Amino acid sequence: MDDAQLLARYAAARSEADFRALVDRHVAAVYSACLRRLGGAAADAEECAQAVFVILAREAPRLRPRGGAGLAGWLLTVARHVSLNRVRERARRSRHEREAATMRRDARTDRLWEEARGMLDELVDRLPKAQREAVQLHYLSGMTQKDAARSLGVGESTLQMRVKAGLERLRGLFRSRGVAFSAPLLAACLAERALAAAPAGLAGSACAAARGAGAAAAPVASLADGALKAMAAAKAKAAAMLGAACAAPLLAGGIFLSPALAPLPAPPFAAQPASVSAAVPPLSEWAAPAGAPAPPGDVFRVESAFSAAAPTAGAPAIAAWSPNAVKPDESFVLTGERFAGPAGGKVPRPPVVRLAARTPKGVEIRDCRVFSAEPRVLMAAVPADVPFGMYLVWVENAAGAGAPVPLNRAAPGWIGPMGNVALPGETKRVFGKNLTRDHGTKESHVYLQPAAGGTWKKLETAEVNPYAVAFKVPASQAPGAYRLWVHNGHGGVYGYGGPVDVVVQASRWVRDPGEVLLKPSGGDDAPAIQRAIDAQSEKPNGGTVRLAAGTYTVKSQIGLKEKVRLAGAGREKTTIRVDHAAPQQGALHLFGDRLALEDLTLHLAAEGKPPRYGPIKSDWPSVHRDVRLSGVRISGDPGTRDEGLELRIGVGEITGCEFHRHVNTSGGGDVWIHRNVFYGGPYKRCEGGFEANADNLVFENNHAETKDWPKGPGGSRNYLDFLTGKDLDERIWAKRVVSNGVGHGSSENGYYAFNTSRDVAVDDNKGEMYLFHGVETNWYAQVARCAGTAVTIRTDGLIDGKAVHVGAGKTFPPATRVVDEVAWGKVDGEAYVVIVGGTGLGQARLVVSHTPDTATVSAPWRIPPAADSVITLCFLYKDQVLYKNAMNAFPEGYQAGYSASNAMQFDGNAFGCAAEGNVSARTTSARRIGGTMTGPSFWNEIRDEDAKGCFSAGLLFDGWAWGKTQVIAPWLLGNAFRDCRVEVSPTAPPRGGFHAGVIQAHLPKPDGPDGEIVTACIAEGIRGKGGKHGVVVMDWSQVLLRKNRLEGYAAGAASYGPRARPVECGP
C-alpha cells in the first residue's frame, strides 16, 4: 500500500497500524535529517523526529500526496523546521554545552562531512525541484534509483541524469560555503553517511508521542507546536511574496496542504523575466503576409530578441502542439526532437522552455515551468503572471535555441454554413480556433484580400465566440476569388491567421416560381405526384409541386428529381401517408441536385410494406448539392420499419423539422442543421438521433428528447424493470443524440453549438450522448525513408527489425504495403498518415496518392519522419468543436445500470478537437477521450465543462486495450481536461456497472503492453466531488495533474497502477 493510501486510511479511521506503517517507512530518513541539522546530537534528533510524526498525526486529514517526492519530501521539510527550532533553543545554551554536543573527527573526510552535514538540507532545498526530489529520494530517503524513478514518474535514465545534475549543483553550493568536495567524495558521503539507522524504539516512541503518551510526550508536543507556529509564519511571508492570488493552498514536497498547514516559503510560481541565452531563429514563418494592414490590438515587437540565423545543429525542434487555447498558468505539451538528453554527448542537461508574452511593460521573455521533459515530449506551463494573449514558445538546450511556435494564434479553418460561396451583402461565418480576443465573445478582426494579392479590406463582424465569427461581405464587393484572414487582437504582426478561401458570386441559381397544385384524390396519389415532379424537373430552372392541405396516400416510391421543390401547406395540414403495396427502396428517393422538401409530414403507415431504406433515401453513391428540408415532420406508426433518413448531401440545409426517425448525413459536407427537434426512433436499428460523417458541418440550436419516456408501476422511470423484447426495441430513444463515424472516410471541421437534449439515453453500451466513434484500421508500419512529402515504408513487416503484434482486441502485424482502402473507405483523399512514434511524433498529413510502398501527403512535415518513425493510416475526426450544449441523459429518479451514456466522447481517431462550456446531467460518466494504436487521439481539449449527477465516473482518458498487445507508440497524446466541474456518485450504481474516479486514465483489461498508451495528457483545474477515488491512473499512463480540488471520494484520494506515471504538481 502506498503512502497516499495509508495516509487516507489513517486520516479516516485513525488506525494505529496504518500510522505505524508510515512511521516505519520514513523514520530513518526523518531521524537522519534531524541528526544532520543538529550536528550529530542523537538525543535531540530523536525528540525532533518524534515531533515530526506528531505533526503528521495532527495534520493527516489535510494532507494529500501529489507525486514528486510526495510524503517523503514533506516530512523532510517539516524535519527542517523542527530541527531549526531546536537549534535556536540550543543557541541559548552555554558554549560548553554546545561544544560538548558536537562530535569531532580528525580524518579529512570526517572533517568535511562534519562541516557539511549541518547545511546539507538547506542547500538541497535550494536545488531545482526535479533535482531536489531526485536527491531527496535517492540519498536522503534511501530509495534505490529504480524506486525513486517510479515514485517520480520518470525513467531510470532520467532519474540518473537529475541526480548527477543535482550533485554537481550541490557541490557548487558547498564550495560557495567554503566546503570543497570532489564529485566522487560528495556522492560517497551522501550514500554512506546521509541516512543513519534510526535508534531502536524510535518508531514506537514516535507513535506514542503522536498519541500523546509516553515520557517525552510534553517536550515533543512543545517542539511540534513551535514548528507549526514557525511554518504558519513562513506561510504568511510566502503569501506576502506571492500576493492575494496565492491565498489558495500551497505545496511542499509534492503534498497538497489545506490553508491551515503551510510549507516553507516557495519562490513565486511565475518565472521571472529571462534573458535569452541562445540566438533564437527568425520569425519569418509567422510574420504578417504581404500587404497586411497595421495589426489590431497588442503591439508585439520581439524582433530584437531573434537572430537572422537558422537553428544551430543539435538545437531542439518542435514538431507539433495543440491548436487549442492555453491560458496563463495552464499547461501545454510539445513534441519534437532533442528536448532532453545529453548536451554534446557529455553532460546531461534539461531543456529550457522560453515564452515571449505581451505584458504591461512590453514584450517580455520568461522561462516556463517544465514538469516533464523527454527527448521527444515535454510538458510545461505558461507563467501565471503574464496576461492572456498570443505567446511565442521555443526550447533551448546546450546546443542552442530552436525555432519558435505560437500558442493562441488565430486559426481560421473553414467558411460556412453551406460552403465558402457568398453573395455581396451576405453574412457568412468563419470557424476555427482562437478567433477572439481573450478567448471571449466580443472582439475579432476579419479581413478579405483578393486571392491574387492586393488591398486588404476589414469586414464587419457579429456573433463572435472563440470558435465562430460572423462576418458580412460588403454589398459592393466585386465577384471573384478571395482569401480571408483573422486576427484576434494578440500577437501584432505575427497574429494573422489564415488564409481561408472565399468565393464571392454575383448571384445564385433561383428556382422557377411556377407551381403545380395538387389535392388528395382519396386513392393512390403517388402517380399524380410523380407526374407533376417529372414535369417540373424538365423545366430549365425547375419548379414547385405544391400539395394542398389533406392526407395523400402513396402506394409506391416517389422520386424527387433535380430542381424540384415538393411543398405542403404546413406539417400539421399536409401529410403524405406511405402505404406501399410492395417493398420499395425508400418512401422518397432523391435524384440530382437543387432539391427541396418543405412544410409537410411524411408518415410511414403500419399496414403497408415498409421501404427497405427508410422514409428518404439518396441515390447511392451520388452526393446531392443544394438540398433543403424545412418544416418537415418524419414519423411512423408503431411497428413500422425503423430505418431513418439516409441523406448524402454536398451543400444543404435542414431546418425547422421534427424527426421521429434518425437522420444520417454522410459522404458529403457543408450541411447546416439547425432549429430541429429529434424525437429519435425505434432503438433496434438507429445509432443516433443524428448520424454524421460529413465535412464542414454546422449542427446548432437543435433539441432532442424521448417524446414519451415509459412509466411503470408506481410511476417508475426505470424502464428495464417493465419493458422487454419488442416493446423495448420500439419505445426507447435511438441510442445517441449525435453519432459520428469515420469508417468510410475522415470527418473534418464540425461545429456543434447551443443544442439541448433531455431524457434520451439508453441503459446499455450504446448510450453516449455525443459520440465520435473511433475505428481501428489495423494498419501501421515503420518508415523506411521520407523524401519531401513522399513517405516510404518498410515492407518486411517488422518494427526495428523485430516482429510485433498490436491491436485493441485482435492483434495485427505491421503492414507490408500501402493499401487502397482502410476500414471501409479509400485511402487517397480521406486517410491521414499519423506519426505515432519516433521522429516527428504527433503530426498528421492527408494522403493524396500512393503506390504499393509510398504514401504522398498533402503538405510538408515540420519534422519529417525518419527510419525510427512509426506511422498509421487512419481516418480522423479533425477540428470538431462542441460549444455550449446542454445534455441530460436520464430523467429524474432514474437508476442507471451498465450504461455508456457519457455526455461526450471522442472515442478515437480524434485530432485537434475541442469542447467548451457544455453542461450535462445524469449521465454515466462526464467526458471521455479514447483511442487505439491505429485510431489514435492527439491534441484534443475539453475545458470549462459542468457535469452533474454522473452515476459512475467523471473525466476519462481511455486506451482501448482488451487483450494482450504490444505497445510501440502512444495511443493518446497531448489531450487535456481543464477547469471542469464534475459530480460523481460516491457509491456504485445501484443497478450494477463500474464505479471509478473523478479523473481517470483507464485501460480496460490491460495485459502486458511494452510501452506507454496514454502519454503527456493533462487534467488541471478540475473541481470534483464523489467517485470511488479522486484520481485513478492505471498502468502505462502518464497524466499531468495540477490545481485539482477533489473531495468526497469513497475509497481514497488516488489510486495508481504500479506502472503508472502520474506527474503530480501543485500550482
N, C-alpha and C positions, 0 to 999 in steps of 0.2 A: 504494500500500500504506500502511495507516495505522500509527500509532506502535506499537500493540499487536502487529501482525503483524511489523513489523521487529524489535521487541524480542524477541519469542518466537523468531524465526529466528536472531537473533544469539546469544541465550542457548543455543539448541540446538546451533548449528554454529560459533559464534564467527566468523561471516562478517564480514570487514573491510568489504566493500561495504555490508552492511546497517548496520554501525555508522557508517560514513561518511555514509550517507544520513540517519541520525538526527542526527549532528553538524551536517551542512549545514542541516538543517531548524531547529535550535534554537540554533545558535551565536550568532547576533546577539542573541537575547533574553537568553541567559546572559551574554554579554560585557557587554551594556548594564546588566544588573542588578548585575554586579560593579563596573562603572565608576561607577554611581551611588553605591554603598556606599563606594567608595574615593575619592570626591571628585574623580573625573576622572583618577586616576593610571592611565594607559593600560597601562604595563608590568605593574603589579601586577594590573590587571584581566585581562590576558592569561593570566598564570600561574594566577589563580584560576579562570578559565574552563576552562583545561586540567584543573585539579584536579576540577572538577565532572564532566567527562566521564571522568576516571579512576574516580571513584566510580560513575558509571553503568556502566562496563565491569565493575567488580568485583561490583556488586550486581544486574546484569541478570537472573540466574536467579531472583531472589526478588521481582522487580517485576512487577506486573500492572496495566496501566492500567485504571481503573474509571470512565471517563466524567468529567464535570465538566471541570476544567482538565487532567486526565489527566497525561501525562508532562511537558507544559509546566509545569504548576503544581508538580510535584515538583522539576523542575530548578531553578526559581526559588527554592524552599525551600532546596535544597542550596546554591545560589549564595549565599544569605544567610548560611548557616553558614560557608562557606569565606571569604567576604569579612569576616565578623566576626572570624574567626581572624587574617586578615591585618591588620585594623585594630588588634587587640590587639598584634600584633608591631610595627606601626608606632608604637604609643604608647610603645614603649621607645626609639625613635629620638630624636635631638635635635630641639629645637623648630625649628631652622633647616631640617632635612631635611623636617619635616612641612610647614612653610610653603612651601618650595620646590616641594613636590609638589602644592600647591593652586593651581588656576587661578582668577584673579580678573578680574572684568569690571566695568565701570562702569555700563553701562545698567541701568535699573530691572529689566527682565525678567531680565537676566543675573544680577543680584544675588539676585532671588527664587529663580530656579532653582538658583543656587549654594547657597543656604540649604536648599532643599527636597530636592534630589536625594539627599542622604545619608540622609534619613529616609524617603524615599518608600516603599521596600519594607517597612519596619517598619510604617508606617501603613496601607499596602494590606493587610498581614496582619491588621490589626485590623478590617477590614470584615467584615460578614456574608458567609457563604460564597458565596451566589449573586452578590452584588455584587463580592466579591473575584475570583471566577473570571471574571466578565464583564470587569472592568478589566484583569486579567492578560492575558487572551487578546487583547483588542482593542488595548490600548495597549502593554503590556509585551512581548507576543509578536508584535505587528504583524499580527494577523489582521484581515481585513475583518469587518464586523458580520455578514455573511451566513455566513462560515466559522465565526466564533465561535459564532453561534447554533446552527449544525448540530452543532458539537462538543459544545455543552452540551445538545443535545436540546430546544431551545426555539425558538419563533418569533422572527423578527427584531424584531417589536414588543416582545416580552418582553425580548429582549436589550437593546434601546434603553432600555427602562424601567429595567433593572438598572444599565446603565452610567450613566444620568443620576442615579439614586439614589446609586450608589457615588461619583460625582464630588462630589455635594453633601455626602455624609458625609465624604469625604476632605478637602474644603475646610474643614469644621469642625475636623477633626483637625489640619490645618496651622495653623488660626487659634489653636488651643489651644497650639501651639508657637511662636506669635509670627510666623508667616509668613502674610500676608494676601493670598490670591489672590482675584480675581474669578472667577466661574464660567467665563466665556469664556476668560480668561487661563490657568486651570488646564488646561482642555481643550486649548488650543493648545499649551501647554508639553509636555503628555504626548504629543500627536500628533506634535510636531516634534522633541522632544528626548529622550524617554524611551528610544527604541530607536535605538541607534547602530549604524552599519555595523561589522561585525566586521573587524578588520585582515586584510589579505591573508595567507594562510598559516596563520591561526589554526586553521581546521578541520583542516588537515593536521597541525599540531603537536599538537592535541588528540588526534587519532587515534594519533600516535606516542607521546604520553605514556601513553595508555591501554595501549599495547603494552609500555610500559617502555623505549622507545627515545628517542633524541634528547638534546640537550644539557641540556634543562631537566627531564629525567625525575626526577632525585633531588629537587630542591626542590618540584616539583609533587607528587610522591608524598608528601613530608612534609606539604604542605598538605592533601592528601586524608586522610592518617592523622589529622591533628589535627582535621579537620572531623568525621570519623567518631567520634572519641572524644567530641567535644562533643555530637554527636547522640545517642550512647549515654547520656551523662549526662542529656540532655534527656528521653530516654525514661524513665529511672529516676525523674526528677522527675514526669513525667506519670503514671507508674504509681502513684506515691505519692498523687497528686491523685485518681486515678480509683478506686483500690482494687484488690483482687485480681481483681475481676470483669472488669477491663480488661486482664488479662495477655494476652489474645488480640491478634493483630496489629492495629496501628493504621493510620490513614490519613493521608496528606498529599497534598494536591493531586490527589485522585482516583486515587491509586496504592495497590494492596494491597501491604503490606510484610510480609516474614517477620519473626519476632521478632528476628532479628539486625540489622535495619536499622530505626532508629526515626526518626520525623519530629520536628518541633518539638513542644513540649508543646501538647496540644489542650485546650480547655476541656472540662469534664465533659459527656458527651453528654446526660445527662438535664438537662432545663431546670430552672432554679431556680424557687422559688415566685414567682408573678407577681401583681401587683396588677391588679385588673380595671380596665381603662382606660375602659370604657363601661358604661352601665346595661344589665344583661342582663335580657331579658324574663322573665316569671314561668314557673314550672314546672308550672302547672296541668294541662298536657297529660299529665304523667307522675305526678301526685300519686296517693296511695292512694285507692281507691274508698271510697264512704261505708260506714261500719260496719266497715272493716278493723281487725283487731287490731293491737297493737303489733308492728312488724315484727321478724323474727328477724335475728340476725347483726349486721352492722355498724351503728353509729349513723352516719347520713349526713345531717347537718344543714348545709344550704347556703343557707337562705332569706335570710340577711343579705346574701349576695352578689348577690341578684337583686332587680330592681325590680318594681313593680306595673304598669309601663307596657308597652304594646305595643312591638314593634320600631320603631325610627325609620325614616323613609323613607330608602331608599338603603342600609340595613344588609344584610349578607348573609342569605340564607335557604337552608336545607338542604332538598333535595327527597328524596334517597334515600341509603342507606348499606347496607352488608352486614349481614344478620341474624346472621352467624356470629361466633364468638369472636375477640377481639383481646386478646392478652396484652401485658404490659409489653415495651417495645422492639420491638413489632411495628407494622406499617404499616396504615393504613386509608385508604379512599377515600370522599370525599363528593362528591355532585353537588348543584347548587343554582344560585343566582343571586348575582352581584356578589361573587364570591370574589376577583377580581383585576381591575385596570384603574384608570382614573382615579378619584381621590377628589375628588368635587365637580367633575369635569370639568377639573381643573387639574393637580395634581401626582400622578403615578402612585405607588401605594403597595401593596406586597404585603400579603396578609391576615395577621392573627394568629389562630392556632388555639389556643383555650383548652381546658383539660381540668380538671374537678373530680374528684379522687380521694380516697378514704379512705386515710389513712396513719396510722402510729402516733401522729402529732401531732394527728390530727383530719382534717377535710376540708381539703385544700389545693388551690389553683388553680395550675396550671402552664401554661407555654407549650409547645406541641408543636413538634417539629421539622418544618418544611414542606419537602418535597422538590420538589414541582411544584405551581404554582398558576396556573390559567387561569380565565377568567370563570365557567365552569360546572363545572369539575372540579378537585379538589385531592387531593394525596396527602401524608399526614403520618404521624407515628409517636407512639405512646404513650410518654411518658418512661420511661427504663429503670429508674428507682429508685422507681417507685410500685408498690405491691402489686397483684396481680390483683384485680379487682373490677368493679363497675359504674362506668362513667365517664359523666359528662355532658360533652358536647363542643359548642362553639359557635365561630362565626367572627366576627371583628371586622374592620371596615375603617374608613376615616376618618369614615364617616357614623355608625358606632355598632356595636352588637353584635346579632347575630341570635339567634333562639330556640334553646335547647339541645336536643340529642337524646341518647338514651342508647346507649352501647355495652355489650354483655354483660348487658343486662337479660333476665330470664327471659322466654321467648317460647313458651308452650304453644300448640300448633296444633290438635291433634285427639285424640280418645279412641279407644282400640282395645284389643286387636284385636276385630274383628267388631262395630264400631259403638259408639255412645255410650250404649247402654242397659245398665244394670246392675241387679242384684238386691241387696237388703240382705245384707251379709256377703260380697259378691263382690269379687274383686280384678280391677281393670282397670289399664290403663296410659295415661298422658298422654305424648304425643310432641311434640317441638318442638326448640327450640334453647336453649342456655344454661340448662338446667334445674337444674344442680347447682352447689354452692359450689366455687369454684376450678377449675371445669371438671373435676371429679373424679368419684368413684364412691361417695361416702359420704353427702352431705347434700343434701336437697331438702325444701321445705316446701310441702305441698299443702293447699288449703282448699276447703270446699264451702259455698256460700251459696244460699239459695232464690232462684230467678230473679226473684221479685217483690221481693226485698230482705229483709233480716233478719239474724239472727245467723250469723256465720261459724263453721264447725267445722273444726278441724285434723284431717287424716286420717293414719292410719298409713301409712308408706311402706316400700318394699323394692325390691331390684333396681334400684339407682339408677345411671344414667350420664348424660352431658350431654344425650342426645337422647331418653331414655325413662325414665320413673319409674313404678314400680308403686305403686298406692295401693289401700287397702281401704275399701270403703263400709261404714260401721258397720252392724252387724246390726239396730240399732234404727231405722235411717233410714226416715222416712216416704216413701211413694211420692210422686213429683212431679217438677217441672222444676227444675233447679239450674244454677248457674254454678260453674265450677271455676277457681281461681286458683293460680298457682305463684309462689313466692319462692325465689331461690337463696341467700339469706343476704347478698346485697350490695345496696346502694342504699337501705337504710332504707325510708322511706315511699314512695320513688319506684321501688322494686324489684318491685312486684306486677305480674306478667304475666298477661294473660288479658282477659276470661273466655272459657272454652270451655264449651259447653252439655253437660250431662249429664242423662239421664232415669233416674230410679230407678223400677223397676216392682216390684210386689208379687210377681209370678210370671211365668213364661213358658209358652208353649204346650208341652204334653207329648204325644208320640205315644202312641196306644193301645198297651198292652203285648201285645196279641194278635198271634199269629204264624200263618202258613200255612207248613208244612214241605213241601218238595218234594225228590224224589230223581231221579237221572238215569234217563231212560226207555230209553236205548240208541238212540233215534231223534231226531227233531227236537223239542227241548224248548222251543222258542220259544212255541208256543201255550199250553202249560200255565203257563209263567212269566207270560205276558201276562194270562191269565185271573185268576191269583192277584193280580197287581198291580192289575188293574181292580177286583176285589172289595175289596181293602183300601183303595183310594182312595175308594170310595163311603162308607166309614165317616166319622163326624163328625171323628174325630181320627186317621184313617188306621190304619196298622199296618205289620207287617213281613212280608216274604216271605223265608223262610229256606231256603237251598239247602244240603242236606246235603253231606258230602264226596263228591267224584266229579267227573267231567267231563260238562258239559252242552253238547250240540251245538245251535246255533241256526242256522236257515236263513233267518231273516228278522229284521228290526229289532225290538227290544224298546223299548216306550215306558214310561219310568219316570215315573209320574204323581204328582200332588200328594199330599203327606202320607205317602208310602210309603218304607219303607227296604227295599232289596234287599241281603241279607247272606248271606255264606257261612260256612263253618266255619274259615276261615283261608286266606290266599292260596296256601299250599303244599298245601292239601287240596281246595279248591273252584275249578274252572276253568270258565268259560264260553268255549267254543270257537266263534268266529264263522266260519261256513262258509256264507255267503249263497248261495242259489240264483240270485238276481237282484240287480242293484245296488240298494242302499238308501242313504238319506241318511246314516245312522250305524249303528253296531252297537247303541248305546244312545242313545235320543233322550229328552231331558229335557222335561217338561211341568209347568208350575206351580211352586209353592213347597214348602218343607219336605220336601226330598228327601234321601235318604242312600244311599250305596253303600259297603259295608263288607266287609272280610275275604274277598276273593276275587280271582281272576285273570281278566282279560278279555283273551283271546288271539285275534289275527287269524290264520286258517289260510290257507296259501298256495293250497290247492285251490279256495277259494270265490271268489265275486265280491266284490271289496273294497268296503266302504262308501265313498261319494263323499267324505264329510266326516270320516272317521276313526272311532276307537273310540267316542267320546262326543260328542254334538252337542247344543247348546242349541236351543230352539225360537225361532229368529230371528224378530223382533227382541226377543223377551221377555228380561227380566232376572230371574233366579230368586233368590228370597230364602230364606235359611235352608237352605243346601245343605252337606252334609258328605260328604267322601270320606275314608275311614280304612282303613288296612291293605290297600289295593288295589294289585294289580300290573296294568299295562297293557303288553302285549308283542305280538309278532307273529313269524311265520315269516319267514326271509329272502325278499325279493322281494315281500312284501305291500305294499299301498298305504301311503304314508308320511305321510299326514296324521295330526295328533295330536288332542288333546282340545281342543274349542272350547267354552269354558265362559263364559257370561255370567251372572256371579254378583253379586248385590247385597249379600248378607251370607252369609258361608260360611267353611268350614274345610277344608283339605286337609292331612292329617297321616299320617305313618307309611306312606306309599305308595312304590311302586317303579315308575318310569316308563321304558319303552323307546321311548316316543314323546314328542314335545314336548307341553307343556301351555300353553294360551293362555287367559288370563282377560282379558276386555275388556268394556267397556260398563257396568261396574258399579263396585263398590267394597266396602270393609270386608271384605276377604278375608284370612284368616290361613293362611299356607302354611308349615308347619314340620315338621321331622324327616322329610323325604322324601329319597329318592335318585333322581337324574335320570341315567339312562344315555343320554339323548339319543335319537337315532333316525336313520333314513336322512338323509343330507346333503341330498339333492336338493331337498326342499321345506321343510324346517324352517328357521326363522330363529333359533331358540334352544331350549335345553332347557326354558326357561320364558319365555313371552312375555306381556307385561302391558301393558294400558292401563287402569288402574283407579285410583281414588282410595282413600286410607286403606288402603294395602296393607302388610301385615307379612309379610316373607319372611325366615325366620330358622332357623338350625340345620339347613339342608339341605346335601346333598352331591351333587356332580356329577362324573362321570368317564366316559371311554371304557372300556367294560367289558373289551374285548379289543383293545388297541392293536395294529395289524398289525405283524408282524415279517417282514422279508425275508431274503434270502440273507445268511448270516453274522450273523444277529440284528439287521440294520439296522432302525432305527426310522423311517427317512426314507421314508414310505410313497409319496411321489410317484415314487420310483425303481422301484416294482414294482406299484403299483395304478393302474389306468386305468378309464375308462368306467364300466360298471355296478358293478363291484367298488368303485370309489372312491365312487360315489353311496351305496352301501348299507352300507359298513363304517365310515364315518367319522362322528364326532360331529356333532351338529346345529348347527354353525356357532358358536353362542354359548351361554354359560351362562344369561344373562338378556338378553333383547332387549325393550326397551320402546319403543313407538311412539306418536306423537301425531298421526297422520294424521287421525284421526276426532274427536279432542277432547283437551282438556288432561288431564294426569295429575298430580294434586295429592296430596301427602303420602304418602311411601313410606319404609319403614324396612327396610333390608336388612342383617342383622347376623348375625355368627357363623356364616356359611356357609363351606364348604370346597369346593375343586374341584381336580382334577388331570387332566392328560393329556386336555384337552378341545378344544384349538384346532385350527383348520384352516389350511392353508398357502395362503391366498388373501386376497382383500379383504373377507372376511366372518368374520373370526375374533376379533372383540372378545369379551372375557370378560364384562364387564358394560357393555352398550351402551344408552345413552339416545339414540335416533336422532333427529337433527334433521330437520325437514320444512319446507321453504320454502313459504310461502303465496303469494309473489309479489304481495302486497297491501301497498301503502304509500301514504301521502298526506300532504299538508300541511294543517295545521289552519287553518280559517278563523276560528273563534271557539270559546270554551268558556263555557257558562253552567251553573254548578254541576257536575252530573255528566253533562251533555249536551255531547258533543264533535262539532262540525260541521266537515266537511272542505271543502277547495276542490274544486270539481267541474270545473275547467278542465284537469285532468291536468298541471299544472305545479308546479314547486317554485321558489319565489321568482321566479315569472314566467318560468321557463325550462323547456324540455323536457329531461328526463333519462331515462336507462335504467339500471336496476340489476338485478343478479342474479348468482348464483354461476356459472352456466354461460350459459344463455339469459337475456337481459335483458328487463325489462318496464318500461313507463312507469308513472307514478303512477296510482292508482285515481281514477275519476271518480264513484264511488258506493260506498256501504256495501252489501256483498253479503250474501246469505242464508247462503252457505257459503264456507269457505276450505279448501284442500286437499280432504279428503273428508268434512268434518264441518260441522255447523251452527255459526253464529256465536253466537247467543244462548245464554247459559248455559255456553259452552265456551271461546270465544275471548277473548283479552285484548287490550286496547289497550295497547301498549308505546310509551312516548315514547323514541324512539331518537335524537332530535336536537332542539336548540333548547331553549326554555323548558320546565322540568320534566323534563329528561333523567333517565333511569334509573328512572322509575316505571312500574308496570303495574297495570291495573284490569280486572276481569272485565266483559264486556259482558252486560247483562241484557236489552236490547232495542235495536232500531234502526229507523230509517227510511232512505230512499234516500240521505240526506246526513248523518245524525247517528247516532252510537252513544252510548247511555246506559250508564254504567258503574255498578258496584255500590257504590262508596264515593267520598267526596270526595278530591280531589288535595291533597297537601301544597302543591305549587306547580302551579296549573292550567296546562295547555298554552296557548300563545298563537299568534299568527299566524305566528311563526317556527318553530313546533314541527313535527317530522316524526314520524309515528306509523306503526306497523304493526299489523295484525290477525293474530294467530297463536295457535296452541295452545302451552301451556307445560308443561314439567316443573317444578312448583313444590315446593320444600321436600322434595326427595328426599334421604335420608340413607343412606350406606353406612358401616357401622361394624364394624371388626374382622373383616373377611372374609379368608380365605386363598385365593389364586388362583394356580394353577400351570398354565401353558398347555400346554407340551410336555414329553414325558418326557426324562430324562437322555440326553444324547447326540444329541438331535435337532438337525439343522442347518436352520434356517428359511430360506426364500426371501422372496418378497414377501408378507408376511402382515400383516393388520391386527389381529393378536392383542394389542391394547392390553389391559392388565389392566382398565382402567376408562375409560370415555369418555362425557363429557357432550358430545354431538355437535352441539348446537344446541338452541335453544328452552329452555334451562335457566335457571332464575331462583331464586336463593337456595338452591341445593343444597349439600350438604356431604358430604365423605368424610374419615374419620379412622381411623387405626390399622390400615389394611388392609395386607396383605403379599402380594407376588406373586413368582413366579419363572419364568424362561424364557419371557418374553413378547417380542413385537417391540418395543414401547415400553411405558413405565411407565403414564403417566396422560395424558389429553388433555381439553382444554376447547376446543370449537369452536363456530362459529356462522356465520350468514349475516345479511344485511340484514333479511330477513323471517323469520328464525328465530334471533334474537339470543340470546346467553348473557351474563347480567348477574349479578353478586354471588354467584358460586359459589366455594367454598373446598375445597381438598384439602390436608390437613395430617397431619403425623406418619405418613407412609407409608414403607414399606420395599419397594423394588423391586430384585430381584437378577436378574442374568443377562439383561438386556434385549439383544436382538440388534442393534437399530438406533438407538434413541433413548430419551430419558428423559421429561421433562415438557414437554408441548407445548401452546402456545396456537395454535389453528388458525383462520384465517379462510378459509372455503371459497370461493375465487375461482379458477375455472378458465379464465376468459377475460376479455376487455375489459369492464370495468364501471365506471360512475361510482360514487363513494362519497360519499354526502352525510351519513352518520352512522355511528358506530361499530357494529360487529357484536359485539365482545367488550368488556365494560366491568366494572371492579371485581372481576375474578376474581383468585384468589390460590393459589399453591403455597407452603406453609410447612413448614419443618422436616422435609423428606423426605430419605431416604437412597436414592440411586439408583446402580446399577452398570450401565454400558453397555459393550458390547464395544468395545475400541479399534480394531477392524478391521471392515470392512464384512461383512455376512452372506455366507458362502461360496457360497450358492446364489443370490445376487442380492438385490435390494432396496436401499432407501435407507439411508444412514448419516448421522446427524445429531448434534445436540448433547445434552448432559445437560439443558439448559434451552433451549427454542427457541420463538420466535414465528414461525409458519410460514404462508406463503401459497402454496398450490400454483399455480404458473404465473401470478403476478400480471401484469397487462398494463395499467398506466396508471390506477390509481384517482386520484381528485382529492382525497381526504381520508384520514382515518386509520381503519383497520379494527380494530386492536387498540389500545384506549385505557385507560390507567390500570390496567393489570394488574400483579400483584406476584409476584416469585419471591424469597423470602428464607429464610435459614437452611437452604439446600439443601447437603447433603453428597454430592458426586458424584464418580464415577470413570469414566474412559474417554470414549467418544464421539469423533466427528470433531473437535468443538470443545467447550469447556466451555459456552459460551453462543453461541447464534445468534439474532440479532434481524433479521428481514428487513424490507423496506420497508413503510412505512405501519403501523408498530407502535410503541407506547410501552409499555415494561415497566420497572418499578422493580426494580432488582437490589440486594439488600442481604444482607450477612452470609453470603454463599455461600462454600463451600470446595470448589473443583473441581480435580481433578488427573487426570493420566494420559491426557489427550486426545491425539488423533493429530496434529491439524493446527494447533493454536493455542488460546489461551485464549478468544478471542472472535472472532466474525465478524458484522459489522454491515452491513446494506444502506445505500446512500447516502442513502436517505430514512427510515431507521430512527431511532427516538427512544429509545434506551436511557437510563434515568435511573439512573446508577451511583452508589452511595453506599457508605460504609463501615458502621461500626457503627450 
